[in-house]
């Protein structure tokens, strides 16, 4: 059962006064409060009337309508003559001359509601723990904390807030700067030169096309830019992701790198690889130099497939922050195989809900998030992968700020080139294509040439390949 307000009686009456007079406060309190919080039957009755009228009509109740509801309750016997005086007194007070302190009351209500939600989370903990429902417990605690964040977000007067808004922009200029992908031509197309904080970017492609490679490349470029990268993998093991970063940072082919450089002497015996062995010491020195320069700039977290909801990733972010690591960007490989917080009747609803939570994570923590996304089976034979080729749920396309399609024909694959189609680019132009070289061996993407920009669909793939060959 919810607890009672720990307020003085006059404070509870002032809550109702504000609900009767102030529409934003009425909307705020209708979602946040419950009738059981109020101390008396009369206060509870008025809260229900004010809340229900707002939910039905989306406006404040007027005195005449409230008086009519009061009369109906009298006639129905819900209020008897022996308990009627408090109802009459409250009615008179709702529109009296007293002006409550809005900001103080709103802050106190937020504190109380957050406390109640946390109490409920703690009360549910033993049962959830006994059933091994750790994700549900984590989610309940995070939702309790979110009450304060949502309440403090508020609405803004565009014209009145102009000066304050630009002062904050100047103060936050560095923290709100977009983070480039490391593919110059792509960054030119994206608004402000990369993916901005509070934005969700989606890299869409069929299996094996290079989604994970794109994320590795973006992570490497972010580290070199002095950013702190949090890379979450739900598909590959930590060791495989780390090995790909080894290749990306070192420039050594991925199939030659092993988790332990000390084992290379026993592994490589051919004369061809003897040349490679001579590179081991310089490579180790390079990695050590990078470690000295970037220290804890890259954190990799592995979760088994479909075991981690967004709340679990958020808990890890909070834990990292507590240890002094504040991520500048999250690379999520990938959202399609995360666990939904709730149960849904179908896959498309579940996927849409997951992506909503992922984008909410970007907004809450003011970071950009890149994730991979499967394209449908039909996309494997298409020259251009567009938004409508997204697998499982089109809701994902609605939620994302940027969607990139990784396009490649068999001929292009032989030449290690690929086209990136900008399928969605919120607040900037979309529909462009650019050609890149996909260096799988070294886990890197390279721009080919500015001449490869195309604003229309590429009609002749051989022409593109031939032009690539001529330049190289």
TITOR-828035 format. One line per 2 residues: their letters; for each residue x, y, z of C-alpha. Coordinates in Angstrom, 2 decimals. Each point is the difference from the previous one (the first is absolute). Example, Ala and Ser with C-alpha at 12.3 -4.5 7.8 and 13.67 -1.06 7.14 Angstrom:
<lumfis>
AS	12.30,-4.50,7.80 ~ 1.37,3.44,-0.66
</lumfis>
This chain:
<lumfis>
XX	0.00,0.00,0.00 ~ 1.27,3.50,-0.80
XX	1.02,2.13,2.99 ~ -1.65,3.20,1.16
XX	1.35,3.48,-0.61 ~ 2.46,1.12,2.66
XX	-1.32,3.57,-0.40 ~ -1.98,2.31,2.25
XX	-3.79,0.11,-0.73 ~ 0.24,3.49,-1.49
XX	2.65,-1.27,-2.45 ~ -2.36,-2.70,-1.24
XX	-2.70,2.61,-0.53 ~ 2.47,2.18,-1.91
XX	0.68,-2.91,-2.36 ~ -3.69,-0.03,-0.89
XX	-0.02,3.81,-0.31 ~ 2.75,-0.20,-2.62
XX	-1.72,-2.84,-1.84 ~ -3.14,2.15,-0.26
XX	1.86,3.10,-1.20 ~ 3.16,-1.01,-1.89
XX	-0.35,-2.22,-3.08 ~ 3.69,-1.10,-0.28
XX	0.00,-0.92,3.69 ~ -3.28,-1.86,-0.49
XX	1.56,-2.08,-2.78 ~ 3.13,-0.59,2.09
XX	-1.85,-1.10,3.14 ~ -2.62,-2.10,-1.82
XX	2.73,-2.34,-1.26 ~ 2.10,0.07,3.16
XX	-2.45,-0.27,2.91 ~ -2.51,-2.53,1.29
XX	-3.17,0.63,2.05 ~ 1.34,-2.20,2.81
XX	2.79,2.49,0.67 ~ -2.51,2.51,1.44
XX	-0.88,-0.17,3.68 ~ -3.78,0.38,0.00
XX	-2.95,-1.27,-2.00 ~ -0.94,3.54,-1.03
XX	3.50,0.78,-1.36 ~ 0.04,-3.29,-1.86
XX	-3.41,0.70,-1.55 ~ 1.08,3.40,-1.30
XX	3.24,-1.36,-1.43 ~ -1.94,-2.62,-1.96
XX	-2.42,2.62,-1.35 ~ 2.77,2.38,-1.09
XX	2.07,-2.82,-1.54 ~ -2.88,-1.75,-1.79
XX	-1.37,3.23,-1.46 ~ 3.45,0.82,-1.39
XX	0.47,-3.50,-1.44 ~ -3.43,0.14,-1.66
XX	0.10,3.60,-1.27 ~ 3.72,0.96,0.11
XX	-0.74,3.20,1.90 ~ -0.70,1.26,3.53
XX	-3.39,-0.53,1.57 ~ -2.05,3.17,0.53
XX	-1.83,0.77,3.29 ~ -3.45,-0.65,-1.48
XX	0.97,-3.46,-1.29 ~ 1.68,-0.93,3.26
XX	-3.03,1.20,1.97 ~ -2.20,-2.19,-2.17
XX	2.21,-3.05,0.66 ~ -0.19,0.76,3.71
XX	-3.80,0.17,-0.13 ~ -0.17,-3.31,-1.90
XX	2.09,-1.69,2.69 ~ -2.31,1.37,2.70
XX	-3.08,-1.28,-1.81 ~ 1.59,-3.39,-0.59
XX	0.72,-0.37,3.67 ~ 3.76,-0.07,-0.51
XX	0.29,2.97,2.37 ~ -2.32,0.11,3.02
XX	-1.07,3.06,1.96 ~ 2.18,-0.92,2.99
XX	3.22,0.17,-2.05 ~ -0.99,2.71,-2.45
XX	1.61,3.02,1.66 ~ 3.60,-0.81,-1.03
XX	-1.17,-0.33,-3.61 ~ -1.63,3.43,0.17
XX	3.08,1.56,1.60 ~ 2.35,-1.40,-2.64
XX	-2.25,1.22,-2.80 ~ 0.16,3.55,1.40
XX	3.79,-0.17,0.36 ~ 0.81,-1.15,-3.55
XX	-0.48,3.43,-1.53 ~ 0.67,2.22,3.03
XX	2.57,2.81,0.03 ~ 2.84,-2.12,1.39
XX	2.81,-0.57,-2.51 ~ 2.08,-3.17,0.67
XX	3.72,-0.19,-0.77 ~ 0.00,-1.97,-3.25
XX	3.71,-0.84,-0.26 ~ 0.24,-1.15,3.63
XX	-3.08,-2.22,-0.20 ~ 1.10,-1.52,-3.31
XX	3.43,-0.81,1.41 ~ -1.52,-1.58,3.13
XX	-2.42,-2.09,-2.04 ~ 2.85,-1.23,-2.22
XX	2.01,-0.96,3.08 ~ -2.96,-1.84,1.53
XX	-0.96,-1.86,-3.19 ~ 3.61,-1.04,-0.61
XX	0.21,-1.27,3.57 ~ -3.25,-1.97,-0.35
XX	1.17,-1.61,-3.25 ~ 3.29,-0.96,1.63
XX	-1.82,-1.47,3.01 ~ -2.13,-2.13,-2.31
XX	3.14,-1.14,-1.84 ~ 1.62,-1.01,3.31
XX	-3.16,-1.80,1.15 ~ -0.11,-1.98,-3.23
XX	3.70,-0.87,0.21 ~ -0.25,-3.25,2.06
XX	-2.54,-1.57,-2.35 ~ 1.85,1.14,-3.13
XX	3.31,-1.25,1.39 ~ -1.48,-3.37,0.96
XX	-1.29,-0.38,-3.55 ~ 3.35,1.14,-1.45
XX	-1.73,2.97,-1.65 ~ 3.03,2.27,0.31
XX	-0.88,1.99,-3.11 ~ -3.44,0.87,1.37
XX	1.51,1.22,3.26 ~ 2.56,2.13,-1.81
XX	-2.75,1.44,-2.18 ~ -2.15,0.89,3.03
XX	2.86,1.90,1.66 ~ 0.85,1.89,-3.19
XX	-3.66,0.95,-0.53 ~ -0.14,1.36,3.55
XX	3.03,2.18,-0.69 ~ -1.51,1.11,-3.30
XX	-2.96,1.61,1.77 ~ 2.18,2.87,1.14
XX	1.70,0.37,-3.38 ~ -3.30,0.15,-1.91
XX	-1.51,2.45,2.47 ~ 3.00,2.30,-0.25
XX	0.03,0.01,-3.80 ~ -2.97,2.36,-0.25
XX	-1.20,2.13,-2.89 ~ 1.73,3.07,-1.37
XX	-1.13,3.40,-1.18 ~ 1.82,0.31,-3.31
XX	0.21,3.80,-0.16 ~ 0.44,0.67,3.72
XX	2.70,-2.64,0.33 ~ 2.07,1.19,-2.96
XX	2.89,1.59,1.95 ~ 0.21,-2.78,2.58
XX	-0.17,-2.66,-2.70 ~ 2.94,1.46,-1.92
XX	1.99,0.48,3.18 ~ -0.36,-3.74,0.66
XX	0.91,-0.79,-3.60 ~ 3.25,1.91,0.42
XX	0.72,-1.75,3.30 ~ -0.85,-3.43,-1.44
XX	1.59,0.64,-3.38 ~ 2.72,-2.59,0.40
XX	-2.13,-2.71,1.63 ~ -2.74,0.34,-2.64
XX	2.32,-0.14,-3.00 ~ -0.76,-2.78,-2.52
XX	2.41,-2.91,-0.14 ~ 1.24,-0.72,-3.54
XX	-0.20,-3.51,-1.44 ~ 3.51,0.25,-1.39
XX	-1.32,-0.21,-3.58 ~ 0.48,3.62,-1.16
XX	-2.51,-0.06,-2.85 ~ -2.66,-1.49,2.27
XX	0.69,2.55,2.73 ~ -0.51,2.76,-2.57
XX	-3.48,-1.32,-0.65 ~ -1.00,-0.38,3.64
XX	-1.26,3.10,1.77 ~ 2.86,1.88,1.72
XX	2.59,-2.54,-1.14 ~ -0.93,-3.19,1.86
XX	-2.53,-1.55,2.35 ~ -0.98,2.44,2.73
XX	-0.73,-0.67,3.67 ~ -3.61,-1.09,0.62
XX	-0.15,-1.59,-3.49 ~ -0.39,-3.63,-1.06
XX	1.80,-1.16,-3.14 ~ -0.84,-3.33,-1.63
XX	2.25,-1.92,-2.40 ~ -2.21,-2.34,-2.04
XX	1.20,-2.94,-2.09 ~ -0.52,-3.73,-0.60
XX	2.10,-2.41,2.09 ~ 3.74,0.13,-0.63
XX	-0.05,3.31,-1.86 ~ 2.06,2.03,2.48
XX	-2.25,1.42,2.74 ~ 2.39,-1.03,2.78
XX	2.94,1.21,-2.04 ~ -1.65,3.43,-0.27
XX	-0.35,0.15,3.79 ~ 3.63,-1.04,0.53
XX	1.12,2.68,-2.45 ~ -2.16,2.63,1.76
XX	1.39,-1.07,3.38 ~ 3.59,0.28,-1.16
XX	-0.56,3.45,-1.52 ~ -1.74,1.19,3.18
XX	2.93,-1.15,2.15 ~ 2.44,1.83,-2.28
XX	-2.21,3.08,0.36 ~ 0.48,-0.13,3.77
XX	-3.46,-1.40,0.77 ~ -0.93,-2.67,2.53
XX	-1.64,-2.96,-1.73 ~ -2.31,-2.59,1.54
XX	-0.38,-2.97,-2.36 ~ -2.73,-2.52,0.87
XX	-0.02,-3.32,-1.84 ~ -2.89,-2.45,0.09
XX	1.06,-1.99,-3.06 ~ 3.75,-0.59,0.16
XX	2.10,-0.85,3.02 ~ 2.16,2.61,1.69
XX	3.10,-1.79,-1.33 ~ -1.17,0.25,-3.61
XX	-0.94,3.67,0.33 ~ 3.31,0.78,1.68
XX	1.88,-1.87,-2.77 ~ -1.76,2.14,-2.60
XX	1.06,3.13,1.85 ~ 3.55,-1.44,0.11
XX	-0.04,-0.16,-3.77 ~ -1.59,3.42,-0.43
XX	2.50,1.74,2.29 ~ 3.09,-1.89,-1.13
XX	-0.57,-0.34,-3.73 ~ 0.83,-3.73,0.19
XX	-2.33,-2.37,-1.87 ~ -2.70,-1.39,2.25
XX	0.66,-3.62,-0.97 ~ 3.63,0.34,1.14
XX	-0.79,1.49,3.39 ~ -0.54,-2.28,2.97
XX	-1.17,0.87,3.48 ~ 3.52,-0.53,1.33
XX	2.97,1.33,-1.96 ~ 2.28,-2.30,2.00
XX	-1.47,-3.05,-1.77 ~ 0.98,1.19,-3.47
XX	3.43,-1.67,0.03 ~ -1.65,-3.39,0.33
XX	-2.74,0.77,-2.52 ~ 1.85,1.54,-2.91
XX	2.75,-2.16,-1.48 ~ -0.01,0.77,-3.72
XX	2.60,2.28,-1.53 ~ -2.76,2.39,-0.98
XX	-1.00,0.39,3.62 ~ 3.57,0.40,1.20
XX	-0.21,3.51,-1.42 ~ -3.14,0.52,2.02
XX	1.70,-1.17,3.19 ~ 2.49,2.81,-0.31
XX	-2.92,2.41,0.37 ~ -1.06,-1.36,3.38
XX	2.18,2.18,2.18 ~ -0.81,3.27,-1.83
XX	-3.68,-0.98,0.09 ~ 0.12,-0.60,3.75
XX	1.74,3.33,0.48 ~ -2.69,1.69,-2.09
XX	-2.78,-1.52,2.08 ~ 1.76,0.99,3.19
XX	0.39,3.55,-1.29 ~ -3.69,0.12,-0.83
XX	-0.80,-1.29,3.48 ~ 2.08,2.77,1.58
XX	-1.70,2.62,-2.15 ~ -3.62,-1.12,0.15
XX	0.02,-2.00,3.27 ~ -3.65,-0.95,0.67
XX	-1.44,1.58,-3.16 ~ -1.62,-3.26,-1.18
XX	-2.16,-2.26,2.15 ~ -1.49,-3.18,-1.49
XX	-2.88,-1.81,1.66 ~ -1.29,-3.41,-1.10
XX	-3.54,-1.27,0.60 ~ -1.42,-3.32,-1.22
XX	-2.47,0.41,-2.86 ~ -3.53,1.04,1.07
XX	0.84,0.17,3.70 ~ 0.62,3.72,0.45
XX	-2.82,2.56,0.04 ~ 0.77,3.69,-0.46
XX	-0.29,0.48,3.77 ~ 2.96,-2.35,0.52
XX	2.16,2.00,-2.41 ~ -1.04,3.17,1.80
XX	0.95,-1.53,3.34 ~ 3.46,-0.72,-1.41
XX	0.29,3.61,-1.22 ~ -0.90,1.23,3.50
XX	2.55,-2.37,1.49 ~ 2.70,1.23,-2.37
XX	-0.82,3.61,0.84 ~ 0.31,-0.76,3.69
XX	3.51,-1.32,-0.73 ~ 0.92,3.18,-1.91
XX	-0.62,-1.20,-3.57 ~ -2.65,2.16,-1.69
XX	-0.70,-1.37,-3.50 ~ -0.08,2.49,-2.86
XX	-1.48,-2.52,-2.44 ~ -1.69,-3.40,0.20
XX	0.50,-2.64,-2.69 ~ -2.69,-2.66,0.31
XX	0.52,-3.20,-1.98 ~ -2.89,-0.28,-0.30
XX	-3.45,1.15,1.19 ~ -1.93,-2.63,-1.99
XX	1.24,-2.75,2.35 ~ -0.61,1.80,3.29
XX	-2.59,-1.24,2.49 ~ -3.29,1.89,0.20
XX	-0.90,1.48,3.38 ~ -3.61,-1.23,-0.31
XX	-1.74,-2.83,-1.81 ~ -1.62,0.77,-3.37
XX	-2.38,-1.92,-2.21 ~ 2.14,0.34,-3.10
XX	3.52,0.68,-1.14 ~ -0.59,3.41,-1.61
XX	-1.43,1.49,3.21 ~ 2.89,-1.38,2.01
XX	2.61,1.37,-2.40 ~ -1.64,3.42,-0.09
XX	-0.05,0.14,3.81 ~ 3.67,-0.96,0.23
XX	1.02,2.72,-2.44 ~ -2.08,2.57,1.87
XX	1.88,-0.91,3.18 ~ 3.37,0.14,-1.77
XX	-0.72,3.48,-1.33 ~ -1.26,1.00,3.45
XX	3.36,-1.13,1.35 ~ 1.76,2.31,-2.47
XX	-2.15,2.95,1.06 ~ 0.27,-0.67,3.73
XX	3.79,-0.34,0.00 ~ 0.60,2.59,-2.74
XX	2.06,-2.36,-2.17 ~ -0.18,-1.17,-3.62
XX	-0.78,-3.69,-0.49 ~ 0.85,-2.05,-3.09
XX	-1.54,-3.43,-0.37 ~ -0.19,-2.65,-2.70
XX	-3.31,-1.17,-1.43 ~ -0.86,-2.96,-2.19
XX	-1.45,0.70,-3.44 ~ -2.63,-2.39,-1.31
XX	0.78,-2.99,-2.22 ~ -1.10,1.78,-3.17
XX	2.70,2.63,0.53 ~ 2.74,-2.53,-0.79
XX	-0.78,0.24,-3.70 ~ -0.58,3.77,-0.08
XX	2.50,2.51,-1.28 ~ -1.25,2.64,2.45
XX	-1.21,-0.70,3.55 ~ -2.63,2.50,1.08
XX	-2.09,0.63,3.11 ~ -2.73,-2.35,-1.13
XX	2.53,-2.87,0.04 ~ 0.34,0.12,3.78
XX	-0.76,-3.38,1.57 ~ -2.70,-0.87,2.58
XX	-1.44,3.44,0.77 ~ -0.27,3.25,-1.93
XX	-0.37,1.71,3.38 ~ 3.79,-0.12,0.18
XX	0.22,2.23,-3.08 ~ -2.39,2.51,1.56
XX	2.01,0.22,3.21 ~ 3.56,0.24,-1.39
XX	1.55,3.36,-0.83 ~ 2.41,-1.36,-2.61
XX	-0.29,-3.21,-2.03 ~ 2.81,-1.22,-2.25
XX	-0.38,-2.86,-2.47 ~ 3.14,-1.99,-0.82
XX	-0.41,-0.90,-3.68 ~ 2.21,-2.40,-1.95
XX	-0.28,-2.10,-3.15 ~ 2.03,-3.17,-0.59
XX	2.31,1.90,-2.34 ~ 0.56,2.71,2.58
XX	0.69,-2.63,2.64 ~ 2.79,-1.45,-2.13
XX	1.59,3.46,-0.15 ~ -0.54,0.70,3.73
XX	-2.11,3.05,-0.64 ~ -3.39,0.85,1.40
XX	-2.58,2.74,-0.26 ~ -1.53,1.72,3.00
XX	-3.52,1.22,-0.70 ~ -1.27,2.69,2.37
XX	-3.56,-1.28,0.35 ~ -0.97,2.45,2.76
XX	1.70,3.13,1.25 ~ -2.17,1.94,2.43
XX	0.24,3.79,-0.46 ~ 2.29,-0.40,-3.02
XX	-0.18,-1.31,-3.54 ~ -0.25,-3.75,-0.54
XX	0.02,-2.28,-3.02 ~ 3.69,0.41,-0.89
XX	2.52,-2.74,-0.70 ~ 3.73,-0.13,0.45
XX	2.54,-2.66,-0.86 ~ 2.45,-1.36,2.55
XX	2.59,-2.75,0.15 ~ -0.89,-2.59,2.60
XX	3.28,-1.35,1.33 ~ -1.18,-3.13,1.82
XX	3.57,-1.17,0.55 ~ 0.85,3.04,2.11
XX	-3.52,0.78,1.28 ~ -0.03,3.44,-1.61
XX	-2.12,2.03,-2.40 ~ 1.77,2.34,-2.41
XX	-1.41,2.75,-2.17 ~ 0.63,-0.51,-3.73
XX	-0.38,3.48,-1.46 ~ -2.29,3.03,0.22
XX	-0.88,-0.74,-3.63 ~ -1.97,-3.02,1.21
XX	-2.83,2.09,1.48 ~ -3.24,-0.82,-1.76
XX	-3.35,1.69,0.63 ~ -1.89,-2.48,-2.18
XX	-0.04,-3.78,-0.05 ~ 3.08,-1.62,-1.50
XX	-1.19,-1.52,-3.25 ~ 3.15,-1.65,-1.29
XX	1.99,-1.85,2.64 ~ 2.77,-1.02,-2.43
XX	0.65,3.65,-0.76 ~ 0.54,0.71,3.69
XX	2.31,-2.98,0.38 ~ 1.98,0.93,-3.10
XX	0.40,3.58,1.19 ~ 1.25,-1.35,3.32
XX	2.53,-2.25,-1.75 ~ 1.24,2.87,-2.16
XX	0.74,2.11,3.06 ~ 1.88,-2.79,1.74
</lumfis>
